[in-house]
Amino acid sequence: MVAKLWLRIVMVLFGVLVIGSAQANIPSVPDELYEALKLDRATTTPKQLYESLVKRYKDPAQGAGPGTMAQYWEPIPLDKIRNLKPEDPTFYKKGKLEDVEKEFAFDGETG
């Protein structure tokens, strides 16, 4: 009885290892990405791929930056939004903020 249990455990572990190794060989990342990042698919680790992607994403030469519409956007402090008057063209933001605050309001119950 105990031998059958151990056999099942060993079989499950072996199956997990086989499935895990087969999953790792599935090309879920396109070759073009490795080529664009100038990485060798056979030797690149997931960490190196991630770091290369982050570096390229944040590279100003690749287009990273504030964006083409940044001149039209400026964050408004929450206190200023709470004090908006109905005649202000950005008054709608006060209602949106109140909706969000209601959604996340603490009702005093503990769970």
Secondary structure, DSSP 8 states (H G I E B T S, - for coil): -HHHHHHHHHHHHHHHHHHHHHHHTS--S-HHHHHHTT--TTT--HHHHHHHHHHHHT-GGGT-SS-TTGGG-----HHHHHT--TTSTTTHHHHHHHHHHHHT---S---
